[in-house]
Amino acid sequence: MLVFGVDIPLVEIIFAFGIIIFVLLVESLILVSLQIRQNTKLKKLAELIEKMSGTLLEIKRAEIDELDKLRRK
């Protein structure tokens, strides 16, 4: 096969493209696995933040109840 006036065998071109495609495939698999890990970490973080906000809300309610009891006395 002639490329820019140079004779390059077709097998070598297919082999080079195969190597490039393999490298891109491995890179994409690594990126997808990292993205999945990050997604699970974000879900856990969201659950923890939700628990923390619920706990803070309960504490505030308890404080308000105690202040109301003190006012009544």
PyMOL Python script that loads the backbone (N, CA, C, O; Angstrom):
from pymol import cmd

cmd.read_pdbstr("""\
ATOM      1  N   MET A   1       0.847  -1.166   0.000  1.00  0.00           N
ATOM      2  CA  MET A   1       0.000   0.000   0.000  1.00  0.00           C
ATOM      3  C   MET A   1       0.896   1.233   0.000  1.00  0.00           C
ATOM      4  O   MET A   1       1.865   1.309   0.756  1.00  0.00           O
ATOM      5  N   LEU A   2       0.570   2.176  -0.836  1.00  0.00           N
ATOM      6  CA  LEU A   2       1.353   3.400  -0.922  1.00  0.00           C
ATOM      7  C   LEU A   2       0.757   4.482  -0.028  1.00  0.00           C
ATOM      8  O   LEU A   2      -0.418   4.825  -0.159  1.00  0.00           O
ATOM      9  N   VAL A   3       1.566   5.015   0.876  1.00  0.00           N
ATOM     10  CA  VAL A   3       1.150   6.117   1.738  1.00  0.00           C
ATOM     11  C   VAL A   3       2.188   7.214   1.587  1.00  0.00           C
ATOM     12  O   VAL A   3       3.345   7.040   1.972  1.00  0.00           O
ATOM     13  N   PHE A   4       1.779   8.341   1.030  1.00  0.00           N
ATOM     14  CA  PHE A   4       2.670   9.471   0.766  1.00  0.00           C
ATOM     15  C   PHE A   4       3.876   9.045  -0.064  1.00  0.00           C
ATOM     16  O   PHE A   4       4.993   9.516   0.151  1.00  0.00           O
ATOM     17  N   GLY A   5       3.641   8.181  -0.978  1.00  0.00           N
ATOM     18  CA  GLY A   5       4.694   7.725  -1.876  1.00  0.00           C
ATOM     19  C   GLY A   5       5.603   6.666  -1.291  1.00  0.00           C
ATOM     20  O   GLY A   5       6.593   6.297  -1.923  1.00  0.00           O
ATOM     21  N   VAL A   6       5.298   6.161  -0.093  1.00  0.00           N
ATOM     22  CA  VAL A   6       6.122   5.146   0.546  1.00  0.00           C
ATOM     23  C   VAL A   6       5.312   3.858   0.598  1.00  0.00           C
ATOM     24  O   VAL A   6       4.133   3.865   0.952  1.00  0.00           O
ATOM     25  N   ASP A   7       5.950   2.773   0.248  1.00  0.00           N
ATOM     26  CA  ASP A   7       5.276   1.482   0.241  1.00  0.00           C
ATOM     27  C   ASP A   7       5.280   0.884   1.659  1.00  0.00           C
ATOM     28  O   ASP A   7       6.335   0.522   2.180  1.00  0.00           O
ATOM     29  N   ILE A   8       4.084   0.784   2.283  1.00  0.00           N
ATOM     30  CA  ILE A   8       3.939   0.217   3.622  1.00  0.00           C
ATOM     31  C   ILE A   8       3.022  -0.993   3.508  1.00  0.00           C
ATOM     32  O   ILE A   8       1.938  -0.896   2.935  1.00  0.00           O
ATOM     33  N   PRO A   9       3.441  -2.118   4.042  1.00  0.00           N
ATOM     34  CA  PRO A   9       2.585  -3.305   3.982  1.00  0.00           C
ATOM     35  C   PRO A   9       1.295  -3.102   4.792  1.00  0.00           C
ATOM     36  O   PRO A   9       1.302  -2.490   5.859  1.00  0.00           O
ATOM     37  N   LEU A  10       0.200  -3.628   4.256  1.00  0.00           N
ATOM     38  CA  LEU A  10      -1.115  -3.477   4.883  1.00  0.00           C
ATOM     39  C   LEU A  10      -1.174  -4.163   6.246  1.00  0.00           C
ATOM     40  O   LEU A  10      -1.873  -3.690   7.142  1.00  0.00           O
ATOM     41  N   VAL A  11      -0.462  -5.255   6.413  1.00  0.00           N
ATOM     42  CA  VAL A  11      -0.466  -5.987   7.678  1.00  0.00           C
ATOM     43  C   VAL A  11       0.095  -5.117   8.807  1.00  0.00           C
ATOM     44  O   VAL A  11      -0.430  -5.134   9.920  1.00  0.00           O
ATOM     45  N   GLU A  12       1.138  -4.373   8.532  1.00  0.00           N
ATOM     46  CA  GLU A  12       1.732  -3.509   9.555  1.00  0.00           C
ATOM     47  C   GLU A  12       0.785  -2.375   9.932  1.00  0.00           C
ATOM     48  O   GLU A  12       0.731  -1.979  11.096  1.00  0.00           O
ATOM     49  N   ILE A  13       0.048  -1.855   8.976  1.00  0.00           N
ATOM     50  CA  ILE A  13      -0.923  -0.794   9.268  1.00  0.00           C
ATOM     51  C   ILE A  13      -2.035  -1.345  10.157  1.00  0.00           C
ATOM     52  O   ILE A  13      -2.420  -0.706  11.137  1.00  0.00           O
ATOM     53  N   ILE A  14      -2.546  -2.515   9.824  1.00  0.00           N
ATOM     54  CA  ILE A  14      -3.601  -3.131  10.630  1.00  0.00           C
ATOM     55  C   ILE A  14      -3.075  -3.443  12.029  1.00  0.00           C
ATOM     56  O   ILE A  14      -3.793  -3.244  13.009  1.00  0.00           O
ATOM     57  N   PHE A  15      -1.845  -3.925  12.142  1.00  0.00           N
ATOM     58  CA  PHE A  15      -1.247  -4.223  13.434  1.00  0.00           C
ATOM     59  C   PHE A  15      -1.094  -2.949  14.277  1.00  0.00           C
ATOM     60  O   PHE A  15      -1.379  -2.961  15.475  1.00  0.00           O
ATOM     61  N   ALA A  16      -0.652  -1.868  13.661  1.00  0.00           N
ATOM     62  CA  ALA A  16      -0.491  -0.594  14.388  1.00  0.00           C
ATOM     63  C   ALA A  16      -1.855  -0.077  14.863  1.00  0.00           C
ATOM     64  O   ALA A  16      -1.988   0.369  16.002  1.00  0.00           O
ATOM     65  N   PHE A  17      -2.863  -0.137  13.991  1.00  0.00           N
ATOM     66  CA  PHE A  17      -4.202   0.292  14.397  1.00  0.00           C
ATOM     67  C   PHE A  17      -4.746  -0.599  15.518  1.00  0.00           C
ATOM     68  O   PHE A  17      -5.419  -0.110  16.425  1.00  0.00           O
ATOM     69  N   GLY A  18      -4.460  -1.881  15.460  1.00  0.00           N
ATOM     70  CA  GLY A  18      -4.893  -2.805  16.509  1.00  0.00           C
ATOM     71  C   GLY A  18      -4.284  -2.448  17.859  1.00  0.00           C
ATOM     72  O   GLY A  18      -4.968  -2.477  18.882  1.00  0.00           O
ATOM     73  N   ILE A  19      -2.997  -2.112  17.861  1.00  0.00           N
ATOM     74  CA  ILE A  19      -2.332  -1.719  19.102  1.00  0.00           C
ATOM     75  C   ILE A  19      -2.942  -0.432  19.648  1.00  0.00           C
ATOM     76  O   ILE A  19      -3.191  -0.325  20.848  1.00  0.00           O
ATOM     77  N   ILE A  20      -3.182   0.534  18.784  1.00  0.00           N
ATOM     78  CA  ILE A  20      -3.774   1.807  19.209  1.00  0.00           C
ATOM     79  C   ILE A  20      -5.172   1.577  19.776  1.00  0.00           C
ATOM     80  O   ILE A  20      -5.519   2.140  20.814  1.00  0.00           O
ATOM     81  N   ILE A  21      -5.969   0.763  19.111  1.00  0.00           N
ATOM     82  CA  ILE A  21      -7.329   0.480  19.591  1.00  0.00           C
ATOM     83  C   ILE A  21      -7.283  -0.248  20.930  1.00  0.00           C
ATOM     84  O   ILE A  21      -8.099   0.031  21.808  1.00  0.00           O
ATOM     85  N   PHE A  22      -6.348  -1.172  21.100  1.00  0.00           N
ATOM     86  CA  PHE A  22      -6.218  -1.894  22.365  1.00  0.00           C
ATOM     87  C   PHE A  22      -5.856  -0.947  23.509  1.00  0.00           C
ATOM     88  O   PHE A  22      -6.422  -1.042  24.598  1.00  0.00           O
ATOM     89  N   VAL A  23      -4.928  -0.048  23.266  1.00  0.00           N
ATOM     90  CA  VAL A  23      -4.538   0.926  24.293  1.00  0.00           C
ATOM     91  C   VAL A  23      -5.721   1.811  24.658  1.00  0.00           C
ATOM     92  O   VAL A  23      -5.950   2.077  25.838  1.00  0.00           O
ATOM     93  N   LEU A  24      -6.472   2.269  23.670  1.00  0.00           N
ATOM     94  CA  LEU A  24      -7.642   3.101  23.950  1.00  0.00           C
ATOM     95  C   LEU A  24      -8.713   2.331  24.718  1.00  0.00           C
ATOM     96  O   LEU A  24      -9.373   2.896  25.590  1.00  0.00           O
ATOM     97  N   LEU A  25      -8.890   1.068  24.407  1.00  0.00           N
ATOM     98  CA  LEU A  25      -9.854   0.232  25.117  1.00  0.00           C
ATOM     99  C   LEU A  25      -9.473   0.059  26.583  1.00  0.00           C
ATOM    100  O   LEU A  25     -10.325   0.176  27.464  1.00  0.00           O
ATOM    101  N   VAL A  26      -8.200  -0.220  26.847  1.00  0.00           N
ATOM    102  CA  VAL A  26      -7.731  -0.375  28.224  1.00  0.00           C
ATOM    103  C   VAL A  26      -7.902   0.938  28.985  1.00  0.00           C
ATOM    104  O   VAL A  26      -8.345   0.938  30.133  1.00  0.00           O
ATOM    105  N   GLU A  27      -7.557   2.040  28.356  1.00  0.00           N
ATOM    106  CA  GLU A  27      -7.705   3.342  29.004  1.00  0.00           C
ATOM    107  C   GLU A  27      -9.162   3.642  29.330  1.00  0.00           C
ATOM    108  O   GLU A  27      -9.461   4.153  30.409  1.00  0.00           O
ATOM    109  N   SER A  28     -10.065   3.335  28.417  1.00  0.00           N
ATOM    110  CA  SER A  28     -11.485   3.587  28.673  1.00  0.00           C
ATOM    111  C   SER A  28     -12.013   2.687  29.790  1.00  0.00           C
ATOM    112  O   SER A  28     -12.838   3.127  30.591  1.00  0.00           O
ATOM    113  N   LEU A  29     -11.554   1.438  29.859  1.00  0.00           N
ATOM    114  CA  LEU A  29     -11.969   0.555  30.952  1.00  0.00           C
ATOM    115  C   LEU A  29     -11.495   1.083  32.303  1.00  0.00           C
ATOM    116  O   LEU A  29     -12.231   1.032  33.288  1.00  0.00           O
ATOM    117  N   ILE A  30     -10.280   1.583  32.346  1.00  0.00           N
ATOM    118  CA  ILE A  30      -9.754   2.155  33.590  1.00  0.00           C
ATOM    119  C   ILE A  30     -10.566   3.372  33.997  1.00  0.00           C
ATOM    120  O   ILE A  30     -10.907   3.524  35.170  1.00  0.00           O
ATOM    121  N   LEU A  31     -10.878   4.239  33.047  1.00  0.00           N
ATOM    122  CA  LEU A  31     -11.664   5.435  33.362  1.00  0.00           C
ATOM    123  C   LEU A  31     -13.068   5.089  33.840  1.00  0.00           C
ATOM    124  O   LEU A  31     -13.579   5.724  34.762  1.00  0.00           O
ATOM    125  N   VAL A  32     -13.694   4.098  33.231  1.00  0.00           N
ATOM    126  CA  VAL A  32     -15.038   3.693  33.646  1.00  0.00           C
ATOM    127  C   VAL A  32     -15.003   3.110  35.053  1.00  0.00           C
ATOM    128  O   VAL A  32     -15.886   3.401  35.860  1.00  0.00           O
ATOM    129  N   SER A  33     -14.007   2.298  35.360  1.00  0.00           N
ATOM    130  CA  SER A  33     -13.916   1.720  36.711  1.00  0.00           C
ATOM    131  C   SER A  33     -13.666   2.807  37.756  1.00  0.00           C
ATOM    132  O   SER A  33     -14.236   2.751  38.846  1.00  0.00           O
ATOM    133  N   LEU A  34     -12.833   3.787  37.445  1.00  0.00           N
ATOM    134  CA  LEU A  34     -12.605   4.891  38.373  1.00  0.00           C
ATOM    135  C   LEU A  34     -13.868   5.713  38.569  1.00  0.00           C
ATOM    136  O   LEU A  34     -14.154   6.159  39.680  1.00  0.00           O
ATOM    137  N   GLN A  35     -14.618   5.915  37.504  1.00  0.00           N
ATOM    138  CA  GLN A  35     -15.864   6.676  37.604  1.00  0.00           C
ATOM    139  C   GLN A  35     -16.891   5.935  38.467  1.00  0.00           C
ATOM    140  O   GLN A  35     -17.612   6.564  39.241  1.00  0.00           O
ATOM    141  N   ILE A  36     -16.962   4.618  38.343  1.00  0.00           N
ATOM    142  CA  ILE A  36     -17.889   3.827  39.155  1.00  0.00           C
ATOM    143  C   ILE A  36     -17.498   3.907  40.621  1.00  0.00           C
ATOM    144  O   ILE A  36     -18.365   4.060  41.482  1.00  0.00           O
ATOM    145  N   ARG A  37     -16.208   3.807  40.920  1.00  0.00           N
ATOM    146  CA  ARG A  37     -15.753   3.930  42.309  1.00  0.00           C
ATOM    147  C   ARG A  37     -16.116   5.295  42.878  1.00  0.00           C
ATOM    148  O   ARG A  37     -16.604   5.390  44.004  1.00  0.00           O
ATOM    149  N   GLN A  38     -15.880   6.348  42.108  1.00  0.00           N
ATOM    150  CA  GLN A  38     -16.191   7.699  42.568  1.00  0.00           C
ATOM    151  C   GLN A  38     -17.687   7.856  42.806  1.00  0.00           C
ATOM    152  O   GLN A  38     -18.104   8.525  43.751  1.00  0.00           O
ATOM    153  N   ASN A  39     -18.491   7.237  41.948  1.00  0.00           N
ATOM    154  CA  ASN A  39     -19.941   7.322  42.093  1.00  0.00           C
ATOM    155  C   ASN A  39     -20.404   6.655  43.391  1.00  0.00           C
ATOM    156  O   ASN A  39     -21.272   7.188  44.083  1.00  0.00           O
ATOM    157  N   THR A  40     -19.834   5.497  43.724  1.00  0.00           N
ATOM    158  CA  THR A  40     -20.219   4.830  44.968  1.00  0.00           C
ATOM    159  C   THR A  40     -19.780   5.646  46.177  1.00  0.00           C
ATOM    160  O   THR A  40     -20.498   5.712  47.175  1.00  0.00           O
ATOM    161  N   LYS A  41     -18.608   6.266  46.095  1.00  0.00           N
ATOM    162  CA  LYS A  41     -18.160   7.117  47.203  1.00  0.00           C
ATOM    163  C   LYS A  41     -19.088   8.314  47.379  1.00  0.00           C
ATOM    164  O   LYS A  41     -19.381   8.714  48.506  1.00  0.00           O
ATOM    165  N   LEU A  42     -19.548   8.882  46.278  1.00  0.00           N
ATOM    166  CA  LEU A  42     -20.459  10.021  46.368  1.00  0.00           C
ATOM    167  C   LEU A  42     -21.805   9.605  46.955  1.00  0.00           C
ATOM    168  O   LEU A  42     -22.411  10.368  47.707  1.00  0.00           O
ATOM    169  N   LYS A  43     -22.276   8.410  46.623  1.00  0.00           N
ATOM    170  CA  LYS A  43     -23.531   7.926  47.209  1.00  0.00           C
ATOM    171  C   LYS A  43     -23.398   7.755  48.716  1.00  0.00           C
ATOM    172  O   LYS A  43     -24.291   8.146  49.467  1.00  0.00           O
ATOM    173  N   LYS A  44     -22.284   7.172  49.164  1.00  0.00           N
ATOM    174  CA  LYS A  44     -22.059   7.006  50.597  1.00  0.00           C
ATOM    175  C   LYS A  44     -21.969   8.362  51.290  1.00  0.00           C
ATOM    176  O   LYS A  44     -22.507   8.541  52.383  1.00  0.00           O
ATOM    177  N   LEU A  45     -21.298   9.305  50.661  1.00  0.00           N
ATOM    178  CA  LEU A  45     -21.178  10.642  51.230  1.00  0.00           C
ATOM    179  C   LEU A  45     -22.541  11.315  51.336  1.00  0.00           C
ATOM    180  O   LEU A  45     -22.827  11.983  52.330  1.00  0.00           O
ATOM    181  N   ALA A  46     -23.369  11.147  50.337  1.00  0.00           N
ATOM    182  CA  ALA A  46     -24.712  11.735  50.370  1.00  0.00           C
ATOM    183  C   ALA A  46     -25.538  11.127  51.502  1.00  0.00           C
ATOM    184  O   ALA A  46     -26.275  11.839  52.183  1.00  0.00           O
ATOM    185  N   GLU A  47     -25.419   9.819  51.705  1.00  0.00           N
ATOM    186  CA  GLU A  47     -26.138   9.169  52.808  1.00  0.00           C
ATOM    187  C   GLU A  47     -25.659   9.688  54.157  1.00  0.00           C
ATOM    188  O   GLU A  47     -26.469   9.937  55.050  1.00  0.00           O
ATOM    189  N   LEU A  48     -24.354   9.852  54.308  1.00  0.00           N
ATOM    190  CA  LEU A  48     -23.815  10.363  55.566  1.00  0.00           C
ATOM    191  C   LEU A  48     -24.256  11.801  55.824  1.00  0.00           C
ATOM    192  O   LEU A  48     -24.560  12.162  56.961  1.00  0.00           O
ATOM    193  N   ILE A  49     -24.291  12.609  54.793  1.00  0.00           N
ATOM    194  CA  ILE A  49     -24.740  13.996  54.943  1.00  0.00           C
ATOM    195  C   ILE A  49     -26.214  14.028  55.328  1.00  0.00           C
ATOM    196  O   ILE A  49     -26.629  14.851  56.144  1.00  0.00           O
ATOM    197  N   GLU A  50     -26.996  13.139  54.744  1.00  0.00           N
ATOM    198  CA  GLU A  50     -28.418  13.077  55.084  1.00  0.00           C
ATOM    199  C   GLU A  50     -28.612  12.664  56.546  1.00  0.00           C
ATOM    200  O   GLU A  50     -29.452  13.229  57.246  1.00  0.00           O
ATOM    201  N   LYS A  51     -27.837  11.680  57.006  1.00  0.00           N
ATOM    202  CA  LYS A  51     -27.911  11.268  58.411  1.00  0.00           C
ATOM    203  C   LYS A  51     -27.505  12.413  59.335  1.00  0.00           C
ATOM    204  O   LYS A  51     -28.136  12.651  60.364  1.00  0.00           O
ATOM    205  N   MET A  52     -26.435  13.121  58.949  1.00  0.00           N
ATOM    206  CA  MET A  52     -25.963  14.220  59.776  1.00  0.00           C
ATOM    207  C   MET A  52     -27.004  15.333  59.859  1.00  0.00           C
ATOM    208  O   MET A  52     -27.223  15.890  60.935  1.00  0.00           O
ATOM    209  N   SER A  53     -27.634  15.658  58.762  1.00  0.00           N
ATOM    210  CA  SER A  53     -28.650  16.711  58.793  1.00  0.00           C
ATOM    211  C   SER A  53     -29.855  16.282  59.625  1.00  0.00           C
ATOM    212  O   SER A  53     -30.448  17.107  60.321  1.00  0.00           O
ATOM    213  N   GLY A  54     -30.222  15.010  59.563  1.00  0.00           N
ATOM    214  CA  GLY A  54     -31.309  14.511  60.402  1.00  0.00           C
ATOM    215  C   GLY A  54     -30.959  14.594  61.880  1.00  0.00           C
ATOM    216  O   GLY A  54     -31.795  14.969  62.702  1.00  0.00           O
ATOM    217  N   THR A  55     -29.733  14.247  62.212  1.00  0.00           N
ATOM    218  CA  THR A  55     -29.290  14.318  63.598  1.00  0.00           C
ATOM    219  C   THR A  55     -29.274  15.758  64.098  1.00  0.00           C
ATOM    220  O   THR A  55     -29.723  16.038  65.209  1.00  0.00           O
ATOM    221  N   LEU A  56     -28.760  16.670  63.279  1.00  0.00           N
ATOM    222  CA  LEU A  56     -28.749  18.084  63.663  1.00  0.00           C
ATOM    223  C   LEU A  56     -30.165  18.611  63.845  1.00  0.00           C
ATOM    224  O   LEU A  56     -30.418  19.409  64.748  1.00  0.00           O
ATOM    225  N   LEU A  57     -31.079  18.178  63.007  1.00  0.00           N
ATOM    226  CA  LEU A  57     -32.469  18.599  63.134  1.00  0.00           C
ATOM    227  C   LEU A  57     -33.074  18.095  64.442  1.00  0.00           C
ATOM    228  O   LEU A  57     -33.802  18.831  65.108  1.00  0.00           O
ATOM    229  N   GLU A  58     -32.783  16.858  64.813  1.00  0.00           N
ATOM    230  CA  GLU A  58     -33.273  16.317  66.085  1.00  0.00           C
ATOM    231  C   GLU A  58     -32.688  17.087  67.269  1.00  0.00           C
ATOM    232  O   GLU A  58     -33.394  17.363  68.239  1.00  0.00           O
ATOM    233  N   ILE A  59     -31.420  17.428  67.195  1.00  0.00           N
ATOM    234  CA  ILE A  59     -30.778  18.194  68.269  1.00  0.00           C
ATOM    235  C   ILE A  59     -31.433  19.564  68.411  1.00  0.00           C
ATOM    236  O   ILE A  59     -31.714  20.012  69.522  1.00  0.00           O
ATOM    237  N   LYS A  60     -31.671  20.221  67.292  1.00  0.00           N
ATOM    238  CA  LYS A  60     -32.322  21.535  67.338  1.00  0.00           C
ATOM    239  C   LYS A  60     -33.726  21.436  67.922  1.00  0.00           C
ATOM    240  O   LYS A  60     -34.135  22.301  68.697  1.00  0.00           O
ATOM    241  N   ARG A  61     -34.464  20.400  67.562  1.00  0.00           N
ATOM    242  CA  ARG A  61     -35.806  20.213  68.116  1.00  0.00           C
ATOM    243  C   ARG A  61     -35.748  20.001  69.624  1.00  0.00           C
ATOM    244  O   ARG A  61     -36.558  20.554  70.368  1.00  0.00           O
ATOM    245  N   ALA A  62     -34.781  19.194  70.070  1.00  0.00           N
ATOM    246  CA  ALA A  62     -34.625  18.949  71.498  1.00  0.00           C
ATOM    247  C   ALA A  62     -34.256  20.240  72.226  1.00  0.00           C
ATOM    248  O   ALA A  62     -34.756  20.495  73.321  1.00  0.00           O
ATOM    249  N   GLU A  63     -33.390  21.055  71.630  1.00  0.00           N
ATOM    250  CA  GLU A  63     -33.029  22.335  72.238  1.00  0.00           C
ATOM    251  C   GLU A  63     -34.242  23.258  72.344  1.00  0.00           C
ATOM    252  O   GLU A  63     -34.438  23.912  73.368  1.00  0.00           O
ATOM    253  N   ILE A  64     -35.035  23.310  71.313  1.00  0.00           N
ATOM    254  CA  ILE A  64     -36.230  24.157  71.327  1.00  0.00           C
ATOM    255  C   ILE A  64     -37.206  23.685  72.398  1.00  0.00           C
ATOM    256  O   ILE A  64     -37.799  24.499  73.105  1.00  0.00           O
ATOM    257  N   ASP A  65     -37.371  22.370  72.515  1.00  0.00           N
ATOM    258  CA  ASP A  65     -38.257  21.831  73.551  1.00  0.00           C
ATOM    259  C   ASP A  65     -37.763  22.203  74.942  1.00  0.00           C
ATOM    260  O   ASP A  65     -38.560  22.597  75.794  1.00  0.00           O
ATOM    261  N   GLU A  66     -36.464  22.083  75.184  1.00  0.00           N
ATOM    262  CA  GLU A  66     -35.901  22.429  76.484  1.00  0.00           C
ATOM    263  C   GLU A  66     -36.063  23.920  76.764  1.00  0.00           C
ATOM    264  O   GLU A  66     -36.375  24.302  77.892  1.00  0.00           O
ATOM    265  N   LEU A  67     -35.857  24.760  75.767  1.00  0.00           N
ATOM    266  CA  LEU A  67     -36.034  26.203  75.961  1.00  0.00           C
ATOM    267  C   LEU A  67     -37.495  26.539  76.249  1.00  0.00           C
ATOM    268  O   LEU A  67     -37.786  27.409  77.069  1.00  0.00           O
ATOM    269  N   ASP A  68     -38.400  25.858  75.584  1.00  0.00           N
ATOM    270  CA  ASP A  68     -39.833  26.085  75.862  1.00  0.00           C
ATOM    271  C   ASP A  68     -40.182  25.671  77.289  1.00  0.00           C
ATOM    272  O   ASP A  68     -40.954  26.352  77.963  1.00  0.00           O
ATOM    273  N   LYS A  69     -39.613  24.556  77.750  1.00  0.00           N
ATOM    274  CA  LYS A  69     -39.863  24.118  79.135  1.00  0.00           C
ATOM    275  C   LYS A  69     -39.333  25.135  80.146  1.00  0.00           C
ATOM    276  O   LYS A  69     -39.969  25.410  81.163  1.00  0.00           O
ATOM    277  N   LEU A  70     -38.146  25.691  79.842  1.00  0.00           N
ATOM    278  CA  LEU A  70     -37.565  26.683  80.743  1.00  0.00           C
ATOM    279  C   LEU A  70     -38.377  27.972  80.765  1.00  0.00           C
ATOM    280  O   LEU A  70     -38.485  28.607  81.814  1.00  0.00           O
ATOM    281  N   ARG A  71     -38.946  28.372  79.639  1.00  0.00           N
ATOM    282  CA  ARG A  71     -39.752  29.592  79.577  1.00  0.00           C
ATOM    283  C   ARG A  71     -41.037  29.453  80.394  1.00  0.00           C
ATOM    284  O   ARG A  71     -41.482  30.400  81.044  1.00  0.00           O
ATOM    285  N   ARG A  72     -41.619  28.263  80.349  1.00  0.00           N
ATOM    286  CA  ARG A  72     -42.880  28.027  81.049  1.00  0.00           C
ATOM    287  C   ARG A  72     -42.706  28.083  82.564  1.00  0.00           C
ATOM    288  O   ARG A  72     -43.648  28.421  83.281  1.00  0.00           O
ATOM    289  N   LYS A  73     -41.551  27.765  83.042  1.00  0.00           N
ATOM    290  CA  LYS A  73     -41.310  27.740  84.494  1.00  0.00           C
ATOM    291  C   LYS A  73     -41.105  29.101  84.988  1.00  0.00           C
ATOM    292  O   LYS A  73     -40.887  29.297  86.184  1.00  0.00           O
TER     293      LYS A  73
END
""", "prot")
cmd.dss("prot")
cmd.show_as("cartoon", "prot")
cmd.util.cbc("prot")
cmd.orient("prot")
